[in-house]
Amino acid sequence: MKKVLIIAGSDSSGGAGIQADIKTLTVQGVYAMSAVTALTAQNTTGVYGILEVSPEFLAKQIDCVFQDIVPDAVKIGILPGSSLIRTAAERLRFYGARHIVVDPVMAATSGSRLMQQEAVSALMEELFPIAELITPNLPETEALTGRRVRSPEEMEQAAKILYKKWNCGVLCKGGHLPGTADDLLYTEKGPLWLRGERVDTRNTHGTGCTLSSAIAGGLARGLLLPDAVCQAKEYLTGALKAGLDLGRGNGPLNHMYMLKQDTIQ
C-alpha cells in the first residue's frame, strides 16, 4: 500500500487540514500518516485560535514516521512559524523525502491568516528548494512574487518566475479569477493550462488541502506530475458538485469523501 506523510495542522471542523487530507487519501486507497504542526479552533466561518506544537515535537513526529513506515510522498500544509518550517525542511532533507507537495497556506478560505509574515521567507528558502510541486492560489502567488496576478497572462508570468527561481513545479490555482476555474501547471516543459468547470457552490472549505493531498496521493501511486494534478483537479470538481451542506457557514467539504473509490483510476 502506498503511503503519504501529511505535515499540516488540525481543523476542528473536519473540512480542511489534516482531517481533509486523511479522508482524501483514504478514498484514493493511500495510507495516510501525519505530523501535526498546530491545533486550530476553526469552522467554515473562520479560524478562532491556533496552538503551535514545538519544533522539537514536530521533529519527533517526523522521525517516528520515517524510522518505521517510510512515506512514498509528503504533503505539507500549514506551518505557522519559521522555526517549524526550518525543522520540517531539515528532517525531510535528512531522510531524503520524495515527492514533496507544498501547499503554501497563508490564509484560510474564510480569509483568516494562518502564517506569520516572517515565515513566508523561511517557506521560500527552506521548503521550496526541496519541493516537487507548490500549489499557491492567486493571493499567495502575489505574496510570493510581489507582483499583481489578476489575469491568465499574469498567472503565466508569475508561475514562470517561481519555477525559474526554485526549480520546482508550480500549480497556480485560478479559483480567484472571475468566471473560470482554470489552473496553470508550470514545469520544465513550460505552461500547461488545466481547464476546469466553475461549480456554483458555497461548500469551498478545505479545497486547497484536498487538492494538494490528492496530488501527493497520485505521486505516491506512481503517476507523473501532470497526471497526478489532472486527476486531483477532476476529483475536487466532483467533490464540489456533490454539494452536501453540513453547517451554517461555507459548508465543509465532507461530502467529497462519499465519492466512490472507483472514481480514482
C-alpha positions in Angstrom: 0.0 0.0 0.0 1.4 3.4 -0.9 1.9 5.9 1.9 1.8 9.7 2.3 3.0 11.7 5.3 0.9 14.8 5.9 2.7 17.7 7.7 -0.1 20.1 8.5 -2.5 21.5 11.1 -5.6 20.0 12.6 -9.0 21.5 11.7 -11.6 21.1 14.4 -14.5 21.2 11.9 -13.0 18.4 9.9 -13.3 20.0 6.5 -9.7 21.2 6.0 -6.2 20.5 7.3 -5.1 17.0 8.3 -8.7 15.8 8.6 -9.4 16.6 4.9 -6.0 15.2 3.8 -6.6 11.9 5.6 -10.1 11.5 4.1 -8.9 12.4 0.6 -6.0 9.9 0.7 -8.2 7.2 2.1 -10.6 7.5 -0.8 -7.6 7.1 -3.1 -6.5 3.9 -1.4 -3.4 5.5 0.1 -2.3 5.1 3.7 -2.1 8.5 5.4 0.2 9.4 8.3 0.5 12.8 10.0 2.9 15.1 11.7 0.7 17.8 13.4 2.1 21.3 13.2 -0.7 23.1 15.0 -4.1 22.7 16.5 -6.7 25.1 15.2 -10.1 26.1 16.6 -12.0 26.8 13.4 -15.1 26.1 11.3 -16.2 27.2 7.9 -16.7 30.8 9.1 -13.2 31.4 10.3 -10.2 30.5 12.4 -10.6 31.4 16.1 -7.4 30.1 17.6 -4.1 28.4 16.7 -1.9 26.5 19.1 1.5 25.6 17.5 3.5 22.5 18.5 7.1 22.9 19.4 9.8 22.4 16.8 11.2 19.5 18.8 7.9 17.7 18.9 7.3 18.2 15.2 10.8 16.7 14.6 10.0 13.7 16.8 6.8 13.0 14.9 8.6 13.1 11.5 11.4 10.9 12.9 8.9 8.3 14.1 7.3 8.1 10.7 10.5 7.8 8.6 12.1 5.4 11.1 9.2 2.9 10.7 6.9 3.5 7.8 8.8 5.3 5.1 6.4 7.5 3.0 6.2 7.5 -0.8 5.2 11.2 -0.8 4.9 14.1 1.5 2.1 16.7 1.6 2.9 20.0 3.5 0.1 22.3 4.7 0.1 24.9 7.4 3.4 25.7 9.1 2.6 28.8 11.1 6.1 29.8 12.1 9.6 29.9 10.7 11.1 27.6 13.3 8.6 24.9 12.3 9.4 25.4 8.7 13.1 25.0 9.2 12.6 21.9 11.4 10.4 20.2 8.8 12.8 21.0 6.0 15.8 19.8 7.9 14.2 16.5 8.8 12.9 15.9 5.2 16.4 16.6 3.8 17.9 14.2 6.4 15.6 11.4 5.3 15.8 12.2 1.6 12.0 12.5 1.3 10.5 12.1 -2.1 7.6 13.7 -4.0 7.1 16.7 -1.7 4.0 18.8 -2.4 3.9 22.1 -0.6 0.6 24.0 -0.2 1.8 27.4 0.9 -1.2 28.0 3.3 -1.1 31.7 4.2 -4.8 32.2 4.8 -7.9 30.0 5.2 -10.7 30.1 2.6 -12.6 32.3 5.1 -9.8 34.9 5.0 -8.3 34.2 8.4 -4.5 34.5 8.4 -2.7 31.2 9.2 1.0 32.1 8.7 3.2 34.6 10.3 4.7 37.2 7.9 8.3 36.3 8.7 7.5 32.6 8.0 6.9 33.3 4.3 10.6 33.9 3.7 11.5 30.7 5.5 9.0 28.9 3.4 10.6 30.0 0.2 14.2 29.5 1.5 13.7 26.1 3.1 10.9 24.2 1.6 10.5 25.4 -2.0 14.0 24.1 -3.0 13.1 20.5 -2.0 9.6 20.5 -3.3 8.4 18.7 -6.4 5.4 21.0 -6.6 4.0 24.1 -4.9 0.3 24.9 -5.1 -0.3 28.7 -4.5 -3.7 30.3 -5.1 -3.7 33.8 -6.7 -3.3 35.8 -3.4 -0.5 33.5 -2.4 1.1 33.8 -5.8 1.1 37.6 -5.4 2.6 37.4 -2.0 5.4 35.0 -3.2 6.3 37.1 -6.3 5.4 40.6 -5.2 3.5 41.0 -8.5 -0.1 41.6 -9.3 -1.7 38.4 -10.6 -5.2 39.0 -11.9 -5.3 37.5 -15.4 -4.2 34.3 -17.2 -1.3 36.2 -18.7 -0.1 37.4 -15.3 -0.5 33.8 -14.0 1.9 32.5 -16.6 4.4 35.2 -15.9 4.3 34.7 -12.1 4.4 30.9 -12.4 7.4 31.1 -14.6 9.2 33.4 -12.1 8.5 30.9 -9.3 9.6 27.9 -11.4 12.8 29.6 -12.5 13.7 30.7 -9.0 13.0 27.5 -7.2 13.3 24.8 -9.9 10.1 23.1 -8.8 6.7 22.6 -10.4 4.2 25.4 -9.8 0.4 24.9 -9.8 -1.0 28.4 -9.9 -4.7 27.9 -8.9 -7.1 30.2 -10.7 -10.1 29.9 -8.5 -10.0 33.6 -7.7 -10.4 34.6 -11.4 -13.9 35.6 -12.3 -15.9 33.1 -14.4 -13.3 30.3 -14.7 -11.8 27.5 -12.7 -8.7 27.2 -14.9 -5.4 26.3 -13.2 -1.9 26.6 -14.6 0.8 23.9 -14.1 4.3 25.2 -14.9 7.1 22.7 -15.2 10.3 22.2 -17.2 8.1 21.7 -20.2 6.6 25.1 -19.8 3.0 26.2 -19.1 0.1 23.7 -19.2 -3.4 25.0 -18.7 -5.8 22.8 -17.0 -9.3 23.9 -18.0 -11.9 23.5 -15.3 -15.6 23.9 -14.7 -16.6 26.5 -12.1 -19.1 25.0 -9.7 -21.6 27.3 -8.1 -21.4 26.3 -4.5 -20.6 27.7 -1.1 -19.0 24.4 0.0 -15.4 25.5 -0.5 -13.9 25.0 2.9 -10.8 22.8 2.5 -10.5 22.9 -1.3 -6.7 23.7 -1.3 -6.0 21.0 1.3 -8.0 18.4 -0.7 -6.3 19.3 -4.0 -2.8 19.1 -2.7 -3.3 15.9 -0.8 -4.9 14.3 -3.8 -1.9 15.3 -5.9 0.5 13.8 -3.3 -1.6 10.6 -3.3 -1.3 10.4 -7.1 2.5 10.9 -6.9 2.8 8.2 -4.3 0.9 5.8 -6.6 3.4 6.4 -9.3 1.7 8.9 -11.5 3.7 11.5 -13.4 3.2 15.1 -12.0 0.8 16.3 -14.8 -1.3 13.2 -14.5 -1.4 13.5 -10.7 -2.5 17.1 -11.0 -5.2 16.4 -13.6 -6.7 13.5 -11.6 -6.7 15.6 -8.4 -8.4 18.5 -10.1 -11.0 16.2 -11.6 -11.6 14.7 -8.1 -12.0 18.1 -6.5 -14.5 19.2 -9.1 -16.6 16.1 -8.4 -16.5 16.8 -4.7 -17.7 20.4 -5.3 -20.5 19.1 -7.5 -21.6 16.7 -4.8 -22.7 19.7 -2.7 -23.7 18.4 0.7 -24.4 21.2 3.2 -23.4 20.4 6.7 -23.0 23.7 8.5 -24.3 27.3 8.7 -21.2 28.9 7.1 -19.3 27.9 3.9 -20.1 24.2 4.3 -17.1 21.9 4.9 -16.2 19.6 2.0 -17.0 16.4 3.9 -19.3 15.3 1.0 -16.2 14.6 -1.0 -15.4 11.5 1.0 -18.7 9.9 -0.2 -17.4 9.7 -3.7 -16.9 6.1 -4.8 -13.3 4.9 -4.8 -13.6 3.8 -8.4 -13.6 7.5 -9.4 -9.8 7.4 -8.8 -8.1 5.5 -11.6 
